């Protein structure tokens, strides 16, 4: 369970998150829905992992909330997503071995097939968030 102090800290982090991501959502109801999804983490529901598109995935505060609550995640990010000390995420993924790569379709979209390149890599420790002893993997 989440205590009151952690809940208040999350509220502050979420307010910052919404200020940083609000412009990505043209409709206010979508912004409110995102907050509802994050506030669900404080509920007694057994949430093991979440998935989200790049609008959420590129927001480090959202990833941090998930990591702090030990919730696994699969989040899309743009290939230009910066990685501390490593540059763009696509440069890091380009180092993955061939057996760690896969191309998958998410079905047809308005403009044809939605095909994504996937790669499984362990992302490096970020000292500001992880400290000297990381408690999770990215």
SULWOWO-V699417 format. One record per residue. N is the residue number from 1. RES is the residue in one letter. SS is DSSP state (H for helix, E for strand, C for the rest). PHI is phi in whole degrees, 0 to 359 (none if undefined). OMEGA is omega in degrees with one decimal (NA if undefined). Layout:
N|RES|SS|PHI|OMEGA / N|RES|SS|PHI|OMEGA
This chain:
1|X|C|none|179.8 / 2|X|C|266|178.3 / 3|X|C|277|-176.2 / 4|X|H|298|-179.9 / 5|X|H|295|178.2 / 6|X|H|294|179.5 / 7|X|H|297|178.3 / 8|X|H|293|178.0 / 9|X|H|296|178.0 / 10|X|H|298|178.9 / 11|X|H|302|178.6 / 12|X|H|297|179.2 / 13|X|H|298|-179.3 / 14|X|H|293|176.8 / 15|X|H|300|176.6 / 16|X|H|296|178.7 / 17|X|H|301|-178.3 / 18|X|H|292|175.7 / 19|X|H|296|-178.4 / 20|X|H|279|-175.4 / 21|X|H|247|-175.1 / 22|X|H|305|-178.8 / 23|X|H|294|-179.5 / 24|X|H|282|-177.6 / 25|X|C|246|-178.1 / 26|X|C|289|-177.2 / 27|X|C|249|-178.4 / 28|X|H|296|-178.9 / 29|X|H|296|177.5 / 30|X|H|290|176.2 / 31|X|H|296|179.1 / 32|X|H|296|-179.9 / 33|X|H|296|178.6 / 34|X|H|300|179.1 / 35|X|H|297|177.6 / 36|X|H|299|179.9 / 37|X|H|296|-179.6 / 38|X|H|290|-177.2 / 39|X|H|296|178.9 / 40|X|H|301|178.8 / 41|X|H|298|-179.8 / 42|X|H|278|-179.2 / 43|X|C|277|178.0 / 44|X|C|281|178.3 / 45|X|C|297|179.8 / 46|X|C|278|-177.8 / 47|X|C|267|-178.5 / 48|X|C|263|-178.8 / 49|X|E|200|177.3 / 50|X|E|225|173.7 / 51|X|E|225|-178.4 / 52|X|E|203|179.2 / 53|X|C|277|-174.0 / 54|X|H|294|177.7 / 55|X|H|300|176.7 / 56|X|H|271|-173.1 / 57|X|H|298|-178.8 / 58|X|C|276|-179.0 / 59|X|C|267|-174.4 / 60|X|H|298|-179.1 / 61|X|H|293|176.9 / 62|X|H|295|178.5 / 63|X|H|299|-179.4 / 64|X|H|296|177.4 / 65|X|H|301|179.5 / 66|X|H|296|180.0 / 67|X|H|295|-179.6 / 68|X|H|294|179.4 / 69|X|C|260|178.2 / 70|X|C|60|176.0 / 71|X|C|262|177.5 / 72|X|E|291|-179.3 / 73|X|E|209|169.5 / 74|X|E|231|-175.1 / 75|X|E|234|174.1 / 76|X|C|287|173.8 / 77|X|C|222|175.0 / 78|X|C|291|-178.1 / 79|X|C|297|178.5 / 80|X|C|272|-179.2 / 81|X|C|305|179.6 / 82|X|E|285|174.0 / 83|X|E|243|-179.4 / 84|X|C|308|178.5 / 85|X|C|68|-176.0 / 86|X|C|237|-178.5 / 87|X|E|82|-176.0 / 88|X|E|287|-178.4 / 89|X|H|297|-179.6 / 90|X|H|294|176.1 / 91|X|H|290|177.7 / 92|X|H|293|179.9 / 93|X|H|293|-179.7 / 94|X|C|294|178.6 / 95|X|C|274|179.6 / 96|X|C|292|178.1 / 97|X|C|293|-177.8 / 98|X|H|306|-178.5 / 99|X|H|291|177.6 / 100|X|H|265|-176.7 / 101|X|E|251|177.2 / 102|X|E|203|175.5 / 103|X|E|254|-176.3 / 104|X|E|229|175.7 / 105|X|E|263|174.5 / 106|X|E|256|-179.1 / 107|X|E|96|-179.6 / 108|X|E|280|175.6 / 109|X|E|246|-179.1 / 110|X|C|298|-178.8 / 111|X|C|251|179.7 / 112|X|E|109|-177.6 / 113|X|E|299|175.4 / 114|X|E|256|-176.8 / 115|X|E|252|-178.9 / 116|X|E|236|173.5 / 117|X|E|266|-180.0 / 118|X|E|244|173.2 / 119|X|E|214|177.8 / 120|X|C|260|176.4 / 121|X|C|221|173.7 / 122|X|C|271|-178.5 / 123|X|C|280|-176.0 / 124|X|C|290|176.0 / 125|X|C|294|173.7 / 126|X|C|246|-172.0 / 127|X|H|305|-178.4 / 128|X|H|301|-178.2 / 129|X|H|259|-169.5 / 130|X|H|267|-174.5 / 131|X|C|71|-177.9 / 132|X|C|281|-178.2 / 133|X|C|237|179.9 / 134|X|C|298|178.8 / 135|X|C|255|-177.1 / 136|X|C|205|176.9 / 137|X|C|246|174.3 / 138|X|C|250|NA
